[in-house]
Amino acid sequence: MKLFSTFARFSLSSIALTVTCHTYADTVFGVYAGAGTWQSEYAGDIGKPATSANDLGMGDNNNNFYYIAIEHPVPFFPNVKLQQNNITSKQTSILENNLSIGNITYPSGSTVATDFDLSYTDAALYYELLDNWLTLDVGVTLRKYSGHLQAESASLSDKTDIDISVPLAYGHMQFDLPLTGFFAGFEGNYISYDGNDLADYSAKIGYSFDSALDLGVEVGYRAMTVNIDDDDAQTNLDIKGPYAAAIFHF
């Protein structure tokens, strides 16, 4: 996969933006972590010529994610959040249209088993602009896709690795209802370059129990757009659905 020059320009401008916010840091050291499952529904298309997710038999799938974030009171240094997102889909279908992955075209009428892995790892570097009953974080997410697009029929087989690193703008806002343990929030990442779009967001509500580890639960809705037009792989997918997670803080 190619790394576009737009990535570098975006990264430099984003880092410059966050450096201007270096005076904002957490007032105490804290560790936040969570793990959950996302009931994902796939829509859109893959390949050239485009074949729809429905024609490929892509149905709902439970995808897992987990994260850890470290916040500190040291000025100049950003807080860090690491998150692993597993996004996969395996299915078998009879093609209604031609499907091209890599250099191989599977003709319509073929029975094809497809395996898509769009999993990625995020490293968000961010600063806290607000840290009280309203939390506001801004920064940059460095995202590493490590997956593949694979298709196999009775006579043809091909696998294209997805190995892309991109920076995205990152934002997070959370409202804590005082003295109740309830909270609501929004988190998102976004970049657009050369006709490609990568975006994701989640809206959530949750409750933190009053305990030594501040254990809690949250539920919400996640949505993602993966629009990649590359020589080796083309995807135009929307992935969305509800999620639930267990969280803790100490």
C-alpha positions as CSV (number, residue, x, y, z in Angstrom):
1,M,0.0,0.0,0.0
2,K,1.2,3.5,-0.7
3,L,1.6,6.2,1.9
4,F,0.3,9.5,0.5
5,S,2.2,12.8,0.9
6,T,-1.1,14.2,2.3
7,F,-0.5,12.1,5.4
8,A,2.8,13.9,6.1
9,R,1.2,17.3,5.6
10,F,-1.7,16.4,7.8
11,S,0.5,15.0,10.5
12,L,2.7,18.1,10.6
13,S,-0.2,20.5,10.8
14,S,-2.0,18.4,13.4
15,I,1.1,18.1,15.6
16,A,1.6,21.9,15.4
17,L,-2.0,22.3,16.6
18,T,-1.5,20.1,19.6
19,V,1.8,21.7,20.5
20,T,0.0,25.0,20.9
21,C,-2.1,23.3,23.5
22,H,0.8,22.0,25.5
23,T,-0.1,23.9,28.7
24,Y,-3.2,21.7,29.1
25,A,-2.4,18.5,31.1
26,D,-4.3,16.3,33.5
27,T,-4.2,17.4,37.1
28,V,-3.5,13.9,38.4
29,F,-2.0,10.6,37.1
30,G,-4.7,8.2,35.9
31,V,-5.1,5.0,34.0
32,Y,-8.3,4.3,32.0
33,A,-9.1,1.0,30.4
34,G,-11.9,-0.9,28.8
35,A,-13.0,-3.8,26.7
36,G,-16.1,-4.4,24.7
37,T,-17.9,-5.9,21.8
38,W,-19.5,-4.1,18.8
39,Q,-22.4,-5.6,16.9
40,S,-21.3,-4.5,13.5
41,E,-23.6,-4.2,10.4
42,Y,-21.8,-3.9,7.0
43,A,-23.0,-1.8,4.1
44,G,-21.3,-0.5,0.9
45,D,-19.1,-2.3,-1.6
46,I,-15.6,-3.7,-2.2
47,G,-13.4,-4.2,-5.3
48,K,-13.5,-2.8,-8.9
49,P,-16.0,-3.2,-10.4
50,A,-17.7,-2.7,-7.1
51,T,-19.5,-5.6,-5.5
52,S,-21.9,-4.8,-2.6
53,A,-21.5,-6.2,0.9
54,N,-25.0,-7.7,0.5
55,D,-24.0,-9.6,-2.6
56,L,-21.0,-10.9,-0.8
57,G,-23.1,-12.2,2.0
58,M,-21.6,-9.9,4.6
59,G,-23.9,-10.1,7.6
60,D,-23.8,-8.7,11.2
61,N,-20.7,-9.6,13.1
62,N,-19.6,-9.2,16.7
63,N,-16.2,-7.4,16.7
64,N,-14.1,-6.9,19.8
65,F,-12.1,-3.9,20.9
66,Y,-10.1,-2.9,24.0
67,Y,-8.1,0.1,25.1
68,I,-5.9,1.7,27.7
69,A,-5.2,5.4,28.3
70,I,-2.7,7.0,30.5
71,E,-3.1,10.6,31.6
72,H,-0.6,12.6,33.6
73,P,0.1,16.2,34.9
74,V,3.3,16.7,33.0
75,P,3.2,19.8,30.7
76,F,4.3,19.5,27.1
77,F,3.8,15.8,27.0
78,P,0.5,14.5,25.5
79,N,-1.7,11.9,27.1
80,V,-1.7,8.5,25.3
81,K,-4.5,6.2,24.5
82,L,-3.9,2.8,22.8
83,Q,-6.8,0.9,21.3
84,Q,-7.0,-2.3,19.3
85,N,-10.1,-2.7,17.0
86,N,-10.8,-6.1,15.5
87,I,-13.0,-5.9,12.4
88,T,-13.5,-9.1,10.4
89,S,-16.0,-10.8,8.1
90,K,-16.0,-14.2,6.6
91,Q,-18.7,-15.5,4.2
92,T,-19.5,-17.5,1.1
93,S,-21.8,-16.3,-1.7
94,I,-22.6,-16.7,-5.4
95,L,-21.5,-13.5,-7.2
96,E,-24.1,-11.6,-9.1
97,N,-21.3,-9.3,-10.6
98,N,-17.6,-9.6,-11.3
99,L,-15.4,-9.2,-8.2
100,S,-11.8,-7.9,-8.5
101,I,-9.3,-8.1,-5.7
102,G,-5.7,-7.4,-6.4
103,N,-4.9,-8.7,-9.9
104,I,-7.6,-11.4,-10.1
105,T,-11.2,-11.1,-11.2
106,Y,-13.8,-13.6,-10.1
107,P,-16.6,-13.8,-12.7
108,S,-20.3,-13.4,-11.9
109,G,-21.9,-16.7,-11.1
110,S,-18.9,-18.0,-9.2
111,T,-19.2,-19.3,-5.7
112,V,-16.6,-17.3,-3.7
113,A,-15.5,-17.5,-0.1
114,T,-14.3,-14.0,1.0
115,D,-12.4,-13.1,4.2
116,F,-12.0,-9.4,5.1
117,D,-9.9,-8.2,7.9
118,L,-9.9,-4.4,8.4
119,S,-8.4,-4.6,12.0
120,Y,-6.3,-1.7,13.2
121,T,-4.4,-0.3,16.1
122,D,-4.8,3.3,17.3
123,A,-2.3,5.4,19.3
124,A,-4.0,8.7,20.2
125,L,-1.8,11.5,21.5
126,Y,-4.0,14.2,23.0
127,Y,-4.3,17.1,25.4
128,E,-7.0,17.9,27.9
129,L,-8.6,21.3,27.3
130,L,-11.2,20.8,30.0
131,D,-11.0,18.3,33.0
132,N,-13.9,18.7,35.4
133,W,-17.6,17.7,35.0
134,L,-17.0,18.4,31.3
135,T,-14.0,16.7,29.7
136,L,-12.7,17.9,26.3
137,D,-9.7,16.2,24.6
138,V,-8.1,17.0,21.2
139,G,-5.1,15.6,19.4
140,V,-3.9,13.2,16.7
141,T,-4.5,9.5,16.3
142,L,-1.9,7.5,14.6
143,R,-3.7,4.5,13.0
144,K,-2.1,1.3,11.7
145,Y,-4.2,-1.1,9.6
146,S,-2.9,-4.6,9.6
147,G,-5.4,-6.8,7.7
148,H,-6.2,-8.3,4.4
149,L,-8.8,-8.9,1.7
150,Q,-9.0,-12.5,0.5
151,A,-11.2,-14.3,-2.0
152,E,-11.2,-18.0,-3.1
153,S,-13.2,-19.9,-5.6
154,A,-12.9,-23.4,-7.0
155,S,-10.2,-22.2,-9.5
156,L,-9.0,-18.9,-8.3
157,S,-7.5,-17.5,-5.1
158,D,-5.9,-14.2,-4.1
159,K,-5.0,-12.4,-0.9
160,T,-4.1,-8.7,-0.7
161,D,-2.5,-7.5,2.5
162,I,-3.7,-4.2,4.0
163,D,-0.8,-2.3,5.5
164,I,-1.5,1.4,5.9
165,S,-0.5,3.9,8.5
166,V,-2.4,7.2,8.7
167,P,-2.9,10.1,11.1
168,L,-6.4,11.3,11.9
169,A,-7.8,14.2,13.8
170,Y,-9.0,13.1,17.3
171,G,-11.6,14.5,19.6
172,H,-13.3,13.3,22.8
173,M,-15.9,15.0,24.9
174,Q,-17.6,13.6,28.0
175,F,-20.2,15.1,30.4
176,D,-20.3,13.7,33.9
177,L,-23.6,14.1,35.8
178,P,-22.3,15.3,39.3
179,L,-22.8,13.0,42.3
180,T,-24.6,10.3,40.3
181,G,-22.0,8.2,38.5
182,F,-23.7,8.6,35.1
183,F,-22.0,10.1,32.1
184,A,-22.5,10.7,28.4
185,G,-19.9,11.3,25.7
186,F,-18.8,11.4,22.1
187,E,-15.5,10.4,20.5
188,G,-14.3,10.5,16.9
189,N,-11.5,10.3,14.4
190,Y,-11.4,11.7,10.9
191,I,-9.2,12.3,7.8
192,S,-9.9,12.9,4.1
193,Y,-7.3,12.9,1.4
194,D,-7.2,12.4,-2.4
195,G,-10.7,11.1,-2.5
196,N,-10.2,8.7,0.4
197,D,-12.1,9.0,3.7
198,L,-11.5,7.4,7.0
199,A,-13.8,8.3,9.8
200,D,-15.3,6.8,13.0
201,Y,-17.3,8.0,15.9
202,S,-19.0,6.6,19.0
203,A,-21.7,8.1,21.2
204,K,-22.1,6.6,24.6
205,I,-23.9,6.7,28.0
206,G,-22.5,4.9,31.0
207,Y,-22.3,4.5,34.8
208,S,-19.3,4.2,37.0
209,F,-19.6,2.4,40.4
210,D,-18.1,4.0,43.4
211,S,-15.2,1.6,44.1
212,A,-11.5,1.5,44.4
213,L,-11.1,0.9,40.7
214,D,-14.1,3.0,39.5
215,L,-15.5,0.0,37.7
216,G,-18.3,0.8,35.2
217,V,-20.2,-0.1,32.1
218,E,-21.1,1.9,29.0
219,V,-23.3,1.3,26.0
220,G,-23.5,3.3,22.8
221,Y,-23.4,3.4,19.1
222,R,-20.4,3.2,16.8
223,A,-20.1,4.0,13.2
224,M,-17.2,3.8,10.8
225,T,-16.5,4.8,7.1
226,V,-13.6,3.0,5.3
227,N,-13.3,4.5,1.8
228,I,-10.0,3.5,0.3
229,D,-9.1,3.8,-3.4
230,D,-5.7,2.1,-3.8
231,D,-4.1,0.2,-6.7
232,D,-4.3,-3.0,-4.7
233,A,-7.5,-2.7,-2.8
234,Q,-10.7,-0.7,-3.0
235,T,-13.3,-0.5,-0.3
236,N,-16.2,1.8,0.3
237,L,-17.7,0.4,3.5
238,D,-19.9,1.7,6.2
239,I,-19.8,-0.3,9.5
240,K,-22.2,0.6,12.3
241,G,-24.1,-0.8,15.2
242,P,-24.5,-0.8,19.0
243,Y,-21.7,-1.7,21.4
244,A,-21.3,-2.5,25.1
245,A,-18.1,-2.3,27.2
246,A,-16.8,-2.8,30.7
247,I,-14.5,0.1,31.9
248,F,-12.4,1.0,34.9
249,H,-10.2,3.8,36.1
250,F,-7.6,4.2,38.8
